[in-house]
Amino acid sequence: MTDAYAVFGNPISHSKSPLIHAEFARQTGQDIQYAALLAPLDGFRAAVLAFRDSGGCGANVTVPFKEEAWTLATRRSERAERAGAVNTLKFDGGEILGDNTDGAGLVRDLTGNLAVRLAGRRILLMGAGGAARGVIQPLLQQGPAALYIANRTADKAAAMATQFSGLGEVAGGGYDGLSGPFDVVVNATAASLSGELPPLPAAVFAANTLAYDMMYGRDTPFLAFARAAGARTADGLGMLVEQAAESFLLWRGVRPQTGPVIAMLRAG
């Protein structure tokens, strides 16, 4: 019997997850089906439980339901607990395991696909929302010399840094206090969605800096600004595939190869 999985979001029609997981299943010989399901903004919990009760084995969760998925989970991984958000659910009887694979996906894309060394490096993380929160622990586990969280609301970034202070060298504040350059600059803000550029000084970039936007599929103002400042740039497509592979591993116990899937999506 084919095992059923899905991704829940609103909107969801743009999702590449069904294509990604179909490729993972083909590659690993796993018998699964994977659908993109639109959940009502006020009906996420009911939609997920109905899917589970109809035989669903697990689900991915995207905007705007990751915090609600955290609440829905009856047990959470340590990284999901710290992130305050869940993007992967695994159903096991009455238990709902919640995990967050976003940070692991980002780190694997940076260190594996882009060959960036994070240990001993200075990292700037832009944003203090859920996207940023989900990647702080995995980034700090790489042993950077420093991780600085920058946000328009400086107090929010400082508070977030304090929450993770026991895991490594992390600080937070506004953009005006930035002194660069940084080795890696990650844009986890929502600014790229609206075509805006956070108030980032060009001095954070150098010729050997990697500027990484979690958005994918478009040349964002952040990437254009970084490129003009001489930095190397990358979008978040690799992170998307890597976090999906992490979910697939949790569900099926096998890690698919991500390189061919990233290449396929880039070509398509």
SULKA-V205732 format. One record per residue. N is the residue number from 0. RES is the residue in one letter. D_LAST is the distance of its C-alpha to the last C-alpha in Angstrom with 1 decimal. Layout:
n->N res->RES d_last->D_LAST
n->N res->RES d_last->D_LAST
//
This chain:
n->0 res->M d_last->31.2
n->1 res->T d_last->27.6
n->2 res->D d_last->27.3
n->3 res->A d_last->25.8
n->4 res->Y d_last->23.9
n->5 res->A d_last->22.3
n->6 res->V d_last->21.2
n->7 res->F d_last->23.5
n->8 res->G d_last->23.0
n->9 res->N d_last->23.9
n->10 res->P d_last->21.6
n->11 res->I d_last->19.1
n->12 res->S d_last->17.0
n->13 res->H d_last->14.2
n->14 res->S d_last->14.2
n->15 res->K d_last->11.4
n->16 res->S d_last->14.4
n->17 res->P d_last->14.7
n->18 res->L d_last->11.4
n->19 res->I d_last->12.4
n->20 res->H d_last->15.9
n->21 res->A d_last->15.3
n->22 res->E d_last->13.7
n->23 res->F d_last->16.7
n->24 res->A d_last->19.1
n->25 res->R d_last->18.0
n->26 res->Q d_last->18.3
n->27 res->T d_last->21.6
n->28 res->G d_last->23.1
n->29 res->Q d_last->23.8
n->30 res->D d_last->24.7
n->31 res->I d_last->23.2
n->32 res->Q d_last->21.7
n->33 res->Y d_last->19.9
n->34 res->A d_last->19.9
n->35 res->A d_last->19.3
n->36 res->L d_last->22.8
n->37 res->L d_last->24.1
n->38 res->A d_last->27.4
n->39 res->P d_last->30.0
n->40 res->L d_last->30.8
n->41 res->D d_last->34.3
n->42 res->G d_last->33.4
n->43 res->F d_last->31.1
n->44 res->R d_last->33.8
n->45 res->A d_last->34.8
n->46 res->A d_last->31.2
n->47 res->V d_last->30.6
n->48 res->L d_last->34.1
n->49 res->A d_last->33.7
n->50 res->F d_last->30.4
n->51 res->R d_last->32.3
n->52 res->D d_last->35.4
n->53 res->S d_last->33.5
n->54 res->G d_last->32.5
n->55 res->G d_last->29.5
n->56 res->C d_last->29.3
n->57 res->G d_last->27.4
n->58 res->A d_last->25.1
n->59 res->N d_last->22.9
n->60 res->V d_last->24.0
n->61 res->T d_last->22.4
n->62 res->V d_last->23.8
n->63 res->P d_last->26.6
n->64 res->F d_last->28.1
n->65 res->K d_last->28.1
n->66 res->E d_last->31.7
n->67 res->E d_last->32.8
n->68 res->A d_last->31.2
n->69 res->W d_last->33.3
n->70 res->T d_last->36.3
n->71 res->L d_last->35.4
n->72 res->A d_last->35.2
n->73 res->T d_last->38.5
n->74 res->R d_last->37.8
n->75 res->R d_last->35.5
n->76 res->S d_last->34.3
n->77 res->E d_last->35.9
n->78 res->R d_last->32.7
n->79 res->A d_last->32.2
n->80 res->E d_last->35.8
n->81 res->R d_last->35.6
n->82 res->A d_last->32.4
n->83 res->G d_last->33.9
n->84 res->A d_last->30.6
n->85 res->V d_last->28.9
n->86 res->N d_last->25.3
n->87 res->T d_last->25.9
n->88 res->L d_last->28.7
n->89 res->K d_last->30.1
n->90 res->F d_last->32.8
n->91 res->D d_last->35.8
n->92 res->G d_last->38.7
n->93 res->G d_last->39.9
n->94 res->E d_last->38.2
n->95 res->I d_last->35.0
n->96 res->L d_last->33.6
n->97 res->G d_last->31.7
n->98 res->D d_last->29.6
n->99 res->N d_last->27.5
n->100 res->T d_last->24.7
n->101 res->D d_last->23.3
n->102 res->G d_last->25.5
n->103 res->A d_last->25.0
n->104 res->G d_last->21.2
n->105 res->L d_last->21.8
n->106 res->V d_last->24.3
n->107 res->R d_last->22.3
n->108 res->D d_last->19.4
n->109 res->L d_last->22.0
n->110 res->T d_last->24.3
n->111 res->G d_last->22.0
n->112 res->N d_last->18.6
n->113 res->L d_last->20.1
n->114 res->A d_last->23.6
n->115 res->V d_last->25.5
n->116 res->R d_last->29.1
n->117 res->L d_last->30.2
n->118 res->A d_last->33.8
n->119 res->G d_last->36.3
n->120 res->R d_last->33.9
n->121 res->R d_last->34.2
n->122 res->I d_last->31.4
n->123 res->L d_last->31.2
n->124 res->L d_last->29.6
n->125 res->M d_last->29.3
n->126 res->G d_last->30.1
n->127 res->A d_last->32.5
n->128 res->G d_last->30.8
n->129 res->G d_last->29.3
n->130 res->A d_last->26.1
n->131 res->A d_last->28.4
n->132 res->R d_last->31.0
n->133 res->G d_last->28.5
n->134 res->V d_last->27.8
n->135 res->I d_last->31.3
n->136 res->Q d_last->32.8
n->137 res->P d_last->30.1
n->138 res->L d_last->30.1
n->139 res->L d_last->33.9
n->140 res->Q d_last->34.0
n->141 res->Q d_last->32.5
n->142 res->G d_last->35.7
n->143 res->P d_last->34.9
n->144 res->A d_last->37.9
n->145 res->A d_last->37.2
n->146 res->L d_last->34.8
n->147 res->Y d_last->35.4
n->148 res->I d_last->34.2
n->149 res->A d_last->34.2
n->150 res->N d_last->34.3
n->151 res->R d_last->35.7
n->152 res->T d_last->38.3
n->153 res->A d_last->39.7
n->154 res->D d_last->41.8
n->155 res->K d_last->38.8
n->156 res->A d_last->37.2
n->157 res->A d_last->40.6
n->158 res->A d_last->41.2
n->159 res->M d_last->37.8
n->160 res->A d_last->38.7
n->161 res->T d_last->42.1
n->162 res->Q d_last->40.6
n->163 res->F d_last->38.8
n->164 res->S d_last->41.5
n->165 res->G d_last->42.7
n->166 res->L d_last->39.5
n->167 res->G d_last->39.6
n->168 res->E d_last->40.0
n->169 res->V d_last->38.5
n->170 res->A d_last->39.6
n->171 res->G d_last->38.5
n->172 res->G d_last->39.4
n->173 res->G d_last->38.5
n->174 res->Y d_last->36.6
n->175 res->D d_last->39.8
n->176 res->G d_last->41.0
n->177 res->L d_last->38.1
n->178 res->S d_last->39.1
n->179 res->G d_last->36.6
n->180 res->P d_last->34.7
n->181 res->F d_last->32.6
n->182 res->D d_last->30.6
n->183 res->V d_last->27.8
n->184 res->V d_last->27.2
n->185 res->V d_last->25.1
n->186 res->N d_last->24.5
n->187 res->A d_last->25.0
n->188 res->T d_last->26.3
n->189 res->A d_last->25.2
n->190 res->A d_last->25.7
n->191 res->S d_last->22.0
n->192 res->L d_last->21.6
n->193 res->S d_last->24.3
n->194 res->G d_last->23.4
n->195 res->E d_last->26.5
n->196 res->L d_last->27.5
n->197 res->P d_last->30.0
n->198 res->P d_last->33.3
n->199 res->L d_last->32.2
n->200 res->P d_last->34.4
n->201 res->A d_last->32.8
n->202 res->A d_last->35.1
n->203 res->V d_last->33.0
n->204 res->F d_last->30.7
n->205 res->A d_last->31.6
n->206 res->A d_last->29.9
n->207 res->N d_last->29.2
n->208 res->T d_last->28.0
n->209 res->L d_last->24.5
n->210 res->A d_last->23.5
n->211 res->Y d_last->21.1
n->212 res->D d_last->19.9
n->213 res->M d_last->19.2
n->214 res->M d_last->17.1
n->215 res->Y d_last->13.4
n->216 res->G d_last->10.9
n->217 res->R d_last->13.7
n->218 res->D d_last->16.3
n->219 res->T d_last->19.3
n->220 res->P d_last->22.9
n->221 res->F d_last->23.6
n->222 res->L d_last->21.0
n->223 res->A d_last->22.3
n->224 res->F d_last->25.9
n->225 res->A d_last->25.4
n->226 res->R d_last->23.9
n->227 res->A d_last->26.9
n->228 res->A d_last->29.2
n->229 res->G d_last->27.9
n->230 res->A d_last->26.0
n->231 res->R d_last->22.9
n->232 res->T d_last->20.1
n->233 res->A d_last->17.3
n->234 res->D d_last->15.6
n->235 res->G d_last->15.7
n->236 res->L d_last->12.4
n->237 res->G d_last->14.2
n->238 res->M d_last->17.1
n->239 res->L d_last->15.3
n->240 res->V d_last->14.4
n->241 res->E d_last->17.8
n->242 res->Q d_last->19.8
n->243 res->A d_last->18.2
n->244 res->A d_last->19.3
n->245 res->E d_last->22.7
n->246 res->S d_last->23.0
n->247 res->F d_last->22.2
n->248 res->L d_last->24.9
n->249 res->L d_last->27.4
n->250 res->W d_last->26.9
n->251 res->R d_last->26.7
n->252 res->G d_last->28.4
n->253 res->V d_last->25.7
n->254 res->R d_last->23.1
n->255 res->P d_last->19.8
n->256 res->Q d_last->18.0
n->257 res->T d_last->15.5
n->258 res->G d_last->14.3
n->259 res->P d_last->12.2
n->260 res->V d_last->10.5
n->261 res->I d_last->9.9
n->262 res->A d_last->8.6
n->263 res->M d_last->6.1
n->264 res->L d_last->5.1
n->265 res->R d_last->5.5
n->266 res->A d_last->3.8
n->267 res->G d_last->0.0
//
